[in-house]
Amino acid sequence: MTANARTEDRPVTGLRVIGTGFGRTGTLSLKQALDDLGFGPTYHMEEVLKRPSHIKVWRDLARTGQADWDDLFVGFGSGVDFPVSCVWRELADRYPDAKLVHTVRDPQRWWESTESTIFRTSDMFPPWLPPLLPPAAGYLEVVDRLVWSGLFDGRFLDRGHAIEVFERHTAEVVASVPSDRLLVLDVAEGWGPLCAFLGVPEPAHPFPHLNDAASMRRRITVTRVGTRALPIAAGVAFATVAGRSRRRRRSLPTPVSRRGGGR
């Protein structure tokens, strides 16, 4: 995808670090690490979910290939995870002084983790709900267009194909980015490689390890079950209120009829 940034006449003051790794390669841990090292706030898919206006920007990008990067990332020092890694080339060109961090993990374990977590958010909501919630509908469209139908050609569940895309992505990043601008990082390596690459001292506290697959699966399950239970709960509530209303009407005294009479 080619994104026309529409920001050629503005001074470049944006991202200092760009994460090129796919989701489920330790991107949330990297986000926290960059924040801790003073390179934040760091943009992540979580930030998209918090900002309906950003969902619209990414949706328009997915439809038209155009976005105003400087406006989108105002206030942010770095960006990682999907959908940032879907447009890493455009961002690397727009912010030529930014360094790139490419997070990796074992491809088989990456696919298993992704399939059991973020891929399942695509059908997390019942079909009737997104049209009633424009932000939810926009988010699902963004992720589908840029990730599942975009990067993976609608074939993510084809394990071999998805892993081939994953490995090809790493190869393209490594081949395209000068070595002095790129760090290929397994977050299990901790602070050392990242701090050396960014030229900052290592913090005293441990490297963050966030968003484990088990906790994410629980959140997805709760959302899936909860949203599908909404019509049942609404029906029960309506029936309860209607029943109470009928009982109250029955308990009211019967009005005494009056007949008009002459004197």
C-alpha positions as CSV (number, residue, x, y, z in Angstrom):
1,M,0.0,0.0,0.0
2,T,1.2,3.5,-0.8
3,A,0.2,6.3,1.5
4,N,0.4,9.8,0.3
5,A,1.3,11.7,3.5
6,R,0.1,15.2,2.3
7,T,2.6,16.8,4.7
8,E,5.5,17.7,2.4
9,D,5.6,21.4,3.4
10,R,5.6,20.8,7.2
11,P,8.6,20.5,9.4
12,V,9.2,16.9,10.5
13,T,9.0,16.6,14.2
14,G,7.3,13.2,14.6
15,L,8.2,9.7,15.4
16,R,11.7,8.9,16.8
17,V,11.3,5.1,16.8
18,I,9.1,3.0,14.4
19,G,8.3,-0.6,15.2
20,T,8.1,-2.7,12.0
21,G,7.3,-6.0,13.7
22,F,3.8,-7.7,13.4
23,G,1.5,-7.8,16.4
24,R,2.2,-10.7,18.8
25,T,5.9,-10.2,18.6
26,G,6.2,-8.4,21.9
27,T,4.9,-5.1,20.6
28,L,3.1,-4.1,23.8
29,S,6.2,-4.9,25.8
30,L,8.2,-2.7,23.4
31,K,5.7,0.1,23.7
32,Q,6.2,0.1,27.5
33,A,9.9,-0.2,27.2
34,L,10.1,2.8,24.8
35,D,7.9,4.8,27.2
36,D,10.2,3.9,30.0
37,L,13.3,5.0,28.0
38,G,11.8,8.4,27.2
39,F,10.9,7.7,23.6
40,G,7.1,7.9,24.2
41,P,4.3,8.2,24.3
42,T,4.3,5.2,22.0
43,Y,1.5,4.6,19.5
44,H,0.0,1.1,19.5
45,M,-3.2,-0.5,18.4
46,E,-4.5,0.2,21.9
47,E,-4.2,3.9,21.2
48,V,-6.4,3.4,18.1
49,L,-9.1,1.7,20.2
50,K,-9.1,4.7,22.6
51,R,-9.6,7.3,19.8
52,P,-12.6,7.0,17.5
53,S,-11.2,9.9,15.4
54,H,-8.1,7.8,14.8
55,I,-10.1,4.8,13.7
56,K,-11.6,7.1,10.9
57,V,-8.0,8.1,9.8
58,W,-6.9,4.5,9.5
59,R,-10.1,3.5,7.8
60,D,-9.6,6.3,5.2
61,L,-6.0,5.2,4.8
62,A,-7.2,1.6,4.2
63,R,-9.7,2.8,1.6
64,T,-7.7,5.5,-0.2
65,G,-4.0,5.0,0.7
66,Q,-3.7,8.5,2.1
67,A,-3.1,9.8,5.6
68,D,-1.8,12.9,7.3
69,W,0.9,11.3,9.4
70,D,2.0,14.4,11.3
71,D,-1.5,15.1,12.3
72,L,-2.2,11.5,13.3
73,F,0.9,11.1,15.4
74,V,1.0,14.5,17.1
75,G,2.1,14.1,20.7
76,F,3.6,10.6,20.1
77,G,7.3,9.9,20.0
78,S,7.2,6.3,18.7
79,G,4.9,3.9,17.0
80,V,4.7,0.1,17.1
81,D,2.3,-2.9,16.4
82,F,-0.4,-3.1,13.9
83,P,-1.5,-0.9,12.0
84,V,1.8,1.0,12.2
85,S,3.8,-1.9,11.0
86,C,1.5,-2.2,7.9
87,V,2.8,1.2,6.7
88,W,6.4,1.1,8.0
89,R,7.9,2.1,4.6
90,E,5.8,5.2,4.4
91,L,6.6,6.2,8.0
92,A,10.3,5.5,7.6
93,D,10.4,7.8,4.6
94,R,8.4,10.5,6.3
95,Y,10.6,10.4,9.4
96,P,14.1,9.8,8.1
97,D,15.8,10.4,11.5
98,A,13.7,7.7,13.2
99,K,15.2,4.4,14.1
100,L,13.5,1.2,13.3
101,V,13.0,-1.7,15.7
102,H,11.8,-5.0,14.2
103,T,10.5,-7.4,16.8
104,V,10.6,-11.1,16.0
105,R,9.8,-14.5,17.6
106,D,9.7,-18.1,16.5
107,P,7.3,-18.1,13.5
108,Q,5.4,-21.2,14.6
109,R,4.8,-19.8,18.0
110,W,3.9,-16.4,16.5
111,W,1.2,-18.0,14.3
112,E,-0.3,-20.0,17.2
113,S,-0.4,-17.0,19.5
114,T,-1.9,-14.7,16.8
115,E,-4.5,-17.3,15.7
116,S,-5.7,-17.8,19.3
117,T,-5.8,-14.0,20.2
118,I,-5.9,-11.0,17.9
119,F,-7.2,-13.0,14.9
120,R,-10.2,-14.0,16.9
121,T,-11.2,-10.4,17.5
122,S,-12.4,-10.4,13.9
123,D,-15.6,-12.2,15.0
124,M,-15.6,-11.1,18.6
125,F,-18.9,-9.2,18.1
126,P,-22.1,-10.7,16.9
127,P,-23.0,-9.5,13.3
128,W,-25.8,-7.2,14.4
129,L,-23.6,-5.2,16.8
130,P,-21.0,-3.3,14.7
131,P,-23.6,-1.5,12.5
132,L,-25.0,0.0,15.8
133,L,-21.5,1.0,17.0
134,P,-19.7,2.9,14.2
135,P,-16.3,2.9,16.1
136,A,-16.5,-0.9,16.4
137,A,-17.4,-1.3,12.7
138,G,-14.6,1.1,11.7
139,Y,-12.0,-0.8,13.8
140,L,-13.0,-4.2,12.3
141,E,-12.8,-2.7,8.8
142,V,-9.3,-1.2,9.5
143,V,-7.9,-4.5,10.8
144,D,-9.5,-6.5,8.0
145,R,-8.4,-4.3,5.2
146,L,-4.8,-3.6,6.5
147,V,-4.0,-6.9,8.2
148,W,-6.1,-10.0,7.5
149,S,-7.1,-9.2,3.9
150,G,-4.2,-6.9,3.3
151,L,-1.0,-8.5,4.6
152,F,-2.3,-12.0,4.6
153,D,-4.5,-11.9,1.5
154,G,-7.5,-13.3,3.4
155,R,-5.5,-16.5,4.1
156,F,-4.3,-16.1,7.6
157,L,-5.7,-19.5,8.7
158,D,-3.5,-21.1,6.0
159,R,-0.7,-21.6,8.5
160,G,2.0,-22.1,5.9
161,H,1.0,-19.0,3.9
162,A,0.8,-16.8,7.1
163,I,4.2,-17.9,8.2
164,E,5.6,-17.3,4.8
165,V,4.2,-13.7,4.9
166,F,5.7,-13.3,8.4
167,E,9.2,-14.4,7.3
168,R,9.1,-12.5,4.1
169,H,8.2,-9.3,6.0
170,T,11.3,-9.7,8.2
171,A,13.5,-10.3,5.1
172,E,12.1,-7.2,3.4
173,V,12.7,-5.0,6.4
174,V,16.3,-6.3,6.8
175,A,17.1,-5.9,3.1
176,S,15.6,-2.4,2.9
177,V,16.8,-0.6,6.0
178,P,20.5,0.3,6.6
179,S,22.0,-1.7,9.5
180,D,22.8,1.4,11.5
181,R,19.1,2.4,11.4
182,L,17.6,-1.0,12.2
183,L,17.5,-3.3,15.3
184,V,16.1,-6.8,15.0
185,L,14.9,-7.6,18.5
186,D,13.6,-10.5,20.4
187,V,12.1,-8.9,23.5
188,A,13.3,-11.9,25.5
189,E,16.8,-10.4,25.1
190,G,15.8,-7.6,27.6
191,W,17.1,-4.1,27.8
192,G,20.7,-4.6,26.5
193,P,20.2,-4.6,22.7
194,L,17.5,-1.9,22.7
195,C,19.4,0.5,25.0
196,A,22.6,0.0,23.1
197,F,20.8,0.7,19.8
198,L,19.1,3.8,21.1
199,G,22.1,5.1,23.0
200,V,20.5,5.3,26.4
201,P,21.4,3.6,29.8
202,E,19.6,0.5,30.9
203,P,16.9,1.0,33.6
204,A,17.3,-0.6,36.9
205,H,13.9,-2.3,36.7
206,P,13.2,-5.5,34.6
207,F,12.2,-5.3,30.9
208,P,8.4,-5.2,30.7
209,H,6.7,-8.4,29.6
210,L,3.0,-7.6,28.9
211,N,-0.1,-8.9,27.2
212,D,0.4,-12.6,27.5
213,A,-1.8,-14.7,25.3
214,A,-3.8,-16.3,28.1
215,S,-5.0,-13.0,29.5
216,M,-5.9,-11.8,26.0
217,R,-7.9,-14.9,25.2
218,R,-9.9,-14.4,28.4
219,R,-10.8,-10.8,27.5
220,I,-11.9,-11.9,24.0
221,T,-14.0,-14.7,25.4
222,V,-15.6,-12.4,27.9
223,T,-16.4,-9.9,25.1
224,R,-17.8,-12.6,22.8
225,V,-20.0,-14.2,25.4
226,G,-21.1,-10.9,26.9
227,T,-22.2,-9.3,23.6
228,R,-24.0,-12.4,22.5
229,A,-25.8,-12.5,25.8
230,L,-27.1,-8.9,25.4
231,P,-30.3,-9.8,23.5
232,I,-31.2,-12.5,26.0
233,A,-30.5,-10.1,28.9
234,A,-32.6,-7.4,27.3
235,G,-35.4,-9.8,26.6
236,V,-35.4,-11.0,30.2
237,A,-35.4,-7.5,31.5
238,F,-38.2,-6.5,29.2
239,A,-40.3,-9.5,30.2
240,T,-39.6,-8.7,33.9
241,V,-40.7,-5.1,33.6
242,A,-43.8,-6.1,31.6
243,G,-44.8,-8.7,34.1
244,R,-44.5,-6.3,37.0
245,S,-46.5,-3.7,35.1
246,R,-49.3,-6.2,34.5
247,R,-49.3,-7.2,38.2
248,R,-49.5,-3.6,39.3
249,R,-52.5,-3.0,37.0
250,R,-54.3,-6.1,38.4
251,S,-53.7,-5.0,42.0
252,L,-55.4,-1.6,41.4
253,P,-59.0,-1.3,42.8
254,T,-61.7,-1.6,40.3
255,P,-63.3,1.9,39.7
256,V,-66.9,2.2,41.0
257,S,-69.2,3.1,38.1
258,R,-71.5,6.0,38.6
259,R,-74.9,6.4,37.1
260,G,-76.3,9.8,36.5
261,G,-79.7,10.5,38.2
262,G,-82.3,13.2,38.4
263,R,-83.6,14.9,41.5
